[in-house]
Amino acid sequence: MTVTALLFASYADALGRSSVSLTLPPGATVSDALDRLRELPGGSALPPSPLVAINLAFARTNVELSPGDELAVIPPVAGG
Amino acid sequence: MRSAIVTHPLDPAALTAEVANVANGATVVFVGTVRDMNDGRAVTGMEYTAYLPMAERELRRIVEEAAARFGTNDVVVEHRIGELGLGEASVVIAVAHPHRANAYDASRYVIEALKARVPIWKREWYADGERAWVDPTRAAREALAEEPS
């Protein structure tokens, strides 16, 4: 299955892009997707358990992904 | 109730007028602005970015939570993104309620929840030309790392 990972702010800078298409085996979890992102150049900048959201809602890293999911990897937020 | 993420300059007076209602005895307006110093470094400007669809959704939820929790529908918030100069407003929250305690509490609730949950990031521009993303969790993480285990 294919999911789209979105990167923002410092994470986007580290990996040099703001979105990555990931092809993962069925049953893959958020953690699996994060491991794949860490293998990319600059991916070591991702912390051990970053905040993530699936399809606009905060999610835990043990959640299974579905085809077409939008997985956002969210750096520490700093609004206001 | 209303929330928005915008790219144009914010107008606190317009938001204040939006929550005006003769049933309300108290209106609290919070304006967050870009300041010229952070952690001892001179700042010349700021750049805000957002995960827009999620930021809009979280901000709307926060306003709904504040309204339910503090008993008023007269809650509006706007957050600006893009490039901002010193002194410009990045966020305006206007809350009105029959009584001041709830108006203050609702205003405080919105700004604290916004800072904790809404996916917005800011990059500071320093006087020496460097630019860096602001990480509110860095100080806490560094303090933890320095603790003897």
HADDOCK unambig.tbl for C-alpha pairs under 7 A between the chains (distance, minus, plus):
assign (segid A and resid 9 and name CA) (segid B and resid 121 and name CA) 6.55 0.50 0.50
assign (segid A and resid 9 and name CA) (segid B and resid 133 and name CA) 6.95 0.50 0.50
assign (segid A and resid 10 and name CA) (segid B and resid 133 and name CA) 6.36 0.50 0.50
assign (segid A and resid 56 and name CA) (segid B and resid 54 and name CA) 4.96 0.50 0.50
assign (segid A and resid 76 and name CA) (segid B and resid 135 and name CA) 5.81 0.50 0.50
assign (segid A and resid 76 and name CA) (segid B and resid 136 and name CA) 6.75 0.50 0.50
assign (segid A and resid 76 and name CA) (segid B and resid 137 and name CA) 6.56 0.50 0.50
assign (segid A and resid 77 and name CA) (segid B and resid 115 and name CA) 6.85 0.50 0.50
assign (segid A and resid 77 and name CA) (segid B and resid 116 and name CA) 6.76 0.50 0.50
assign (segid A and resid 77 and name CA) (segid B and resid 117 and name CA) 6.98 0.50 0.50
assign (segid A and resid 77 and name CA) (segid B and resid 118 and name CA) 6.76 0.50 0.50
assign (segid A and resid 77 and name CA) (segid B and resid 119 and name CA) 5.46 0.50 0.50
assign (segid A and resid 77 and name CA) (segid B and resid 120 and name CA) 5.60 0.50 0.50
assign (segid A and resid 77 and name CA) (segid B and resid 121 and name CA) 5.47 0.50 0.50
assign (segid A and resid 78 and name CA) (segid B and resid 115 and name CA) 5.99 0.50 0.50
assign (segid A and resid 78 and name CA) (segid B and resid 120 and name CA) 5.83 0.50 0.50
assign (segid A and resid 78 and name CA) (segid B and resid 121 and name CA) 4.76 0.50 0.50
assign (segid A and resid 78 and name CA) (segid B and resid 122 and name CA) 6.02 0.50 0.50
assign (segid A and resid 78 and name CA) (segid B and resid 134 and name CA) 6.45 0.50 0.50
assign (segid A and resid 78 and name CA) (segid B and resid 135 and name CA) 6.66 0.50 0.50
assign (segid A and resid 78 and name CA) (segid B and resid 136 and name CA) 6.44 0.50 0.50
assign (segid A and resid 79 and name CA) (segid B and resid 114 and name CA) 6.64 0.50 0.50
assign (segid A and resid 79 and name CA) (segid B and resid 115 and name CA) 5.15 0.50 0.50
assign (segid A and resid 79 and name CA) (segid B and resid 118 and name CA) 6.81 0.50 0.50
assign (segid A and resid 79 and name CA) (segid B and resid 120 and name CA) 4.88 0.50 0.50
assign (segid A and resid 79 and name CA) (segid B and resid 121 and name CA) 5.76 0.50 0.50
assign (segid A and resid 79 and name CA) (segid B and resid 122 and name CA) 6.88 0.50 0.50
assign (segid A and resid 80 and name CA) (segid B and resid 32 and name CA) 6.27 0.50 0.50
assign (segid A and resid 80 and name CA) (segid B and resid 90 and name CA) 6.30 0.50 0.50
assign (segid A and resid 80 and name CA) (segid B and resid 91 and name CA) 5.73 0.50 0.50
assign (segid A and resid 80 and name CA) (segid B and resid 114 and name CA) 6.99 0.50 0.50
assign (segid A and resid 80 and name CA) (segid B and resid 115 and name CA) 5.94 0.50 0.50
